[in-house]
Amino acid sequence: MTKKDAIARHLSTIYHTHYHTHLADPIVLKDIYIANNDVTCVFTEPPGSTVIPELTPAIESTLFECDWVDSVQIQVQSANRKPTEMAPYLDQVTQVIAVSSCKGGVGKSTIALNLATALHMNGAQVGVLDADIHGPSLPTIIQPTDMGATLSEDAIPTFINNGIRLMSYGYVQPQANQPAILRGPIASNVLKQLAFKTDWGHLDYLIIDCPPGTGDILLTISQDIQLSGALIVTTPHALAYADVVKGIEMFKKVKVPILGIIENMSYFICDHCDERHYVYGQGGLQRLANDNQIDRWYSLPISKELAHYAQKQLPFLMQLDASHPLRTAMKKIANDCVWQLADAEAGAVMRVAADNDGGCLTVTHDTVWTIPYESLRARCTCAYCVDEMTQAPQWDPASLDPAIIIASVKSVGHYGQAIEWLEHGSRHASLYTNTVLQEWRS
């Protein structure tokens, strides 16, 4: 048995909790290097995972059972991930996570920054986009210490703090202390500029701090940005729960996976008795999660340290001890999000392509099927083709242009496809949900 074989045999005794296999499996173990009895093990995991770092003591302990091993070094390389298919300046972003709640004042911005910080501390490249144009919160809790670089005159450079890329309307608006008095469509356009014109560079995760409600901006986010998942934030109040349910339903309608629910300010720990006190009661979070088929839920305490923290040049988590409960909790939430996204099926994304020569739309989603143009055109549900009040068809299939073609196809979030037809010398726009397109699947 060679020395490399001996190391692999010892690694096979340790189980990887998320890959569901041992550490010597090629899925986990990339390579073993041995030089002068110094051993280096290189493992591969999604960026931001804490599994291998947490297993490091066990790895070192079992490898030192080989009496010839002088030293052990553990290295973790990020698993290859395909970036999302989005606008040019987002094309190097792999995953996009929305931190959202329909209720204001629940601590979304703080949790969004803490999540980004935890992912960054776990080794991932992270950015934060403050999507609240009317009341941006990011400048209140973190100040940039550096600026990112960009080679394009059209791009907006990111702001940077301790390696975390930041963008907020509060950083760029002419009068930072003045309210942004903007109508909905204008605010949505401002958001698009901040999202699509910012030079984010390579990011493993972009965290979007969403505004309250389910209005224009959140709809823009869910339609124009390929969200990988959403993390829902609430507080332990019945009113907050009622509003949060609306946000959960919105994400379900647009087919955005919900990664978990965080009940912020769930309890406080007494300075004198060290017990948890649930001022607003407990049990509501689990019922909320169960009622909405959400597998993961988390409770975070009221923290005096966080409430009084005023050092805007350093993210709050970075100055906490490694064993601090809040730092531990946020790193667990971050790790759970990482693995939920990593475990998502590769075939979850629907891809469509127009074949104007053959007169059919080709759809790929685990398998491949085609939809004839005439059948697809007849299913348009726009206001011109279907009466909005009665839902009665208003388009006559007999009027179909025999030379009809598709000018463009564009994904709308995770839930639909926008198709622009060229017919009878004019353009017509249709929106089809992915569920509708799957009805032709044989």
N, C-alpha and C positions, 0 to 999 in steps of 0.2 A: 504493500500500500504506500503510495506516494504521500508526501506531506500535504499536498493540496487535497488529496482524497481524504486524509485524516481530518482536515479542517472541515471539509464538506460533511463528513459523517457526524461530527460534533454539531454542526449547524442544523442538521436534520432532526435534532432532538428538540428544537425550539420552534414553536408554532406561531405563525403570523395570523393575527386575529381577523384581518380584513381580507387578505388574499386566500384565507382558509387553506393554507398549506404550510409546509415547513420552510425554514429559511434557506435550505440548500436548493430549493426549487428554482430553476432558471427564471421563472416569473419574478422572483424576488432577488435572487443573487445574480449580479451581473458578472462579477469576476473575483478571483482571489489572487493576490500578489504576495509572494514570499521572497524576502531578501535577507540573508544572514539571520534567519530565524525570527525576523520581524514580519508579522502578518498584517496585511491590509485586506479588508473585506469591503467590496463595493456593492451596495444594494440599490435597488431602484424602487421609487415610490412616487405617488403624485406629489407635486410641490405643496408644501404646507402640512404634510402629514407628520404626526409625532410618534408613529408606531415604532420605527427603528430606533429613534433616540430613547424611547422608553424601554426598549429591549436591550439596549447597549450593556447595562450591568450583567444581564443574564448571558449575553454573547461573550463578553470578556471572561466571565467566570468559567463557562464551559470550555472555551478555547485554551485557557491557562491550565486545563487538565492535561494537555499535551506538555510533557516536561521539557520539550525542546523549544517551546515558544517563549521568546524573550519579551516581545511587546505586541500589542494588538491595536490596530487603528481601524475605526469604522468610518466609512464614507457613504453618503447618500446622494444619488443622482436622481434628478427629476425624470419621471417616465415621460416619454414623448407624447405630447398632446397636440391635437390639431386645433389651431386657432379658429374662432368663430368666423362665419362668413358675413362680414358687415362692411361698413363704410371704410375708406382707406386708412384713416387714422385709428380705427379700432381693429384693423385686420391682424394685429399682433397680440390681441387680447384673447386669451383662451377661454375663460369663464367669466360670466357677469352675474353678480348676485345682487338682488334688490333687497334692501332693508326697509320694510314698509309697515304702515298701520293706517287705518282710516282715522284714527284718533290722534289729535295733536297733544303734545306735552307728555308723551310716554317714554321719551328718551331714545328715539330712533337715531338721532345724530351721534349721541355718545356711544351707543352700541355699534353703529356703523364704523366709527373710528376705532373702537376697541377691537372689533372683529378684524379690521384691516391690520391693526397693530399685532394682534395674535398671529395672523397668517404670516406677516412679515417676520415676526420673531421665530416662527416655525420654518423659515427659510424661503418663503415664496416672494415673488415680485408682485407688489400690490399697489393699486391706485384707488382713490375715493373721489366720486363725483357727487357733489351736493346738488341735487335736482330741485331743491326748493328755491325757485326764482323770487317769489314774493317775500319770503322770510328766510334767507340762507343762514344756517346755523354753524356751518363748519368754521368760519372765521372767529366765532366766539370761543371755540374750544381748542383750536390749533392754529398756530401762525407759521407760515412758510419760513424756512431758514435758507433756502436755495431755490434756484430756478433750473428747470430742465432745458436741454438743448434741442433745437430743431433746425433742420436744414431747409425747410420750406418757408417762404415768405407768407404763405397763406395760412400756416398753422399757428395755433396758440401754444406756447410752451407751458408745460405743467409747472406748478409750484411744488416744492419738495420739502418734506420735514423728515429727517432721520431715515431717508431712503424710501419713504412712502410718498407717492405722487398724489397731488391734490388739485382739485379744480372746483371753484365755486363762483357764482355770480357776485358774491360778497367780496371776492378778491379783485374783481376786474371792473365793477361798476364805478362810474366817475365819482360819485359821492357815497362813500361806504356807509355813512351813518344815516342816509336818507332811505325811505321806503321805496321799493320798486313798484310803482303804480303802473301796472301793465295789464291789458286785457288778456284773456286766455290764449287766443291764437298767437299773440306777440310773445307771451311768456313761453309758449311751446317752441316757437322759433328760436328764442334765446337759448333754451335748453338744447335744441338740436345743434346750434353752433358750438356750445360748450362740449357736447358729447362727441360730435363728428369732426370738429375742427381742431380739437386739442390733440397735440402730438403725444399720445400716451406711451409710445415705444412698446417694448415687450412687457406684457403683464400676464402673470398667471391668473390673477383675479382682479376684476374691477368691481368695487363695492359702490352701489348707487344708494345714496341716502334720499329716499323718496319723500315728497311732501305729503301732508295729510289729505284724506279724501280720495275719491276715484275720478277726479276731473281730467281736464285736457292733458295735463303734464304726465300723469300716471298712465293715461291711455297712450300717449306718445311713446313713453318708455316701453310699454308692453308690446306695441306694434312695430316700432322702428328699430328697437334694439333686441337682439336675440338673447333674452334673459335665460340663464342656465337654471336659475331657481330663485325663490324668494324666502326670506326669513321674516316672520311676522312678529311684531313687538306689541305688547299690551301691558296694562297695569291691572291689578286685582280689583277692578270696579265693574259693576254690572253694565254701566254705560260704556266703558271702554270695550268690554266684551261684545256688546251689541254692534258697535261700529266696526270692530275688528272682523266680525263674521262677514260683513259686507266686503271688506278687502279680500278675505279668503275666497269668497264666491267670485270676485272679479278675476283673481288669478286662475281659478279653476276654469272659468269661461274662456280665458285666453291661453289655456293649456300650459301655464307656467308651474313647474313642480314646486311644492312648498317644502322647504328643507326642515322647518321646525317653527315652534312658537316660543318666544321668550316672554315670560311674565316679569317685567322689570319692577323694581321697588316692591317686591312680593312680601317682604318681611323685614324686620330689623333685629339685630342681635343686641340684647341689653348689655350695657357696660358693667353691670353689677352681677348678673346671674348667668351671662353667656348663653342664654336661651333665645330661641327664635320666637318672635312675637308677630303673629299674622293679624295686623290691625283690621284688615278687611275680610278676614276669614280665609280658608283654604279649601281646595277641592274644585274650584271653578276652572282652573287651568286644565286639569286632567279631563274634565267633562267637555271643555271646549275642544281639546285635541281629539278626544274619542268621537264626538259628534261630527267632526269634520275629517275623520280618517287620517289624522296626522300622527305619525309614529313617534316623533321626538318633541319633547317640551322641556323647558328649562326655567328655573326660578332664580332670579338674581336679587340680592338684598338691597335695601337702602344703605348707601355707603357715605358716611360722613367724610371720609378721605376724598372720595370722588367729588362730592358736593363742594368741598372747600378747595379743591385743587385749582391752582391759578397759574401754573407753569405752562404757558402755551407753547414754549419752544421744545417741550419733551412730552410725547404721548404718555398718558397716565399709566398704562400698563408697564411701560419700560422702566419706571422707577420703583416698581413693586418687587418684593422678594419673590424668588421662584416658587416658594411654597404658599404665597398669599392666596386665600380662597378665591378672590375675584379674578386674579390672573389665571389660576388653575381652571376656573369655570369657563373663561373666555377661550382659553386654548383648547378645551374640550369641545366647545361649540364649533370653533374653527376646524378642528380635526374631523368632527362629525360631518360638517358641510363638505369638506374635501373628499371624504370617502363616499358620500351620497352622490356627488357629482361624478366621481371616478367610476362608481358602480353602475351609472346610468348606461343603458344599452346603446351601443354604437348606432344601431338602426333607428333610434328614436327620432332622428331628423328626417323629415320628408323632403325629397328633392323632386322637382318637376322640370320638364324640358318640353318646349314646343317643337313639333315636327310639322312645319307648314307644307312640306311636300306631300307628306302622308295624311295631313289633315287630322292629326290626333295629338293629344297631350300624353307624354310618357311620365309616369309617376313611379318613383322608387322609394319604398319604405319596407325594409326586410325583403320584399319581393318586388317585381316590376310588373306594371300593368299599363294599359293604354285606355284613353277616353276619347271617343270621336268628337270632333269639334261641334257637330250639330247637337249632340246629346248634352255637351257641356254648356253650350250657349243657351239652350232651352232651360237650364237650371239657374240662370241669373236671377237674383232676387233684389236688384236695385229698384229705386223708386220709379224708374221708367218701365220696368218689366213686370213689377208686382205692385198692386195697390197697397199702400202702406196701412190703410185702415181695415180693408177686408181681406187682404192677402190674396185676392183674386188675380190670376195671370192677366197681364195687359199686352204681352208680346205674342204675336202670331208666328208660330214656327214656320208657317208657309212663306214668311217674309225673309227667311234666312238667305243671306248672300252666299251664292255657291262658291264665290272666290274669297270667302272670309279667311283671314289669317290672324295669328296672335302676334302683336307687335312687341309685347314684353310680358314677363312673368316675374313677380317679386314676392318673396316671403313676407308675410305680415306676422311678426312675432313667431310664436310656436304654434299658432292655431289656424292659420289660413294662408291663402295665396291670392294675390291681386293680379288679375289678368286684364290686359288692355287689348281689345279687339280692333282690327281694321275691317270695317264692313260698310258697303255702299258709299265709299269715299269719305267716311268719317270715323272717329274713334269712339269706342264705348268701353267703359270700365266696369268690371265685375269683380266681386269678392266671394271666394269659395272657402268654406272652412275645410280643414283637413279631414274632418269626419265625413263631410259630403263627398269628398274625392275618394274616400275609401269605399263608398257604396258601389263603385265600379270594380272593386277588387274581386277577382274570381277565387 
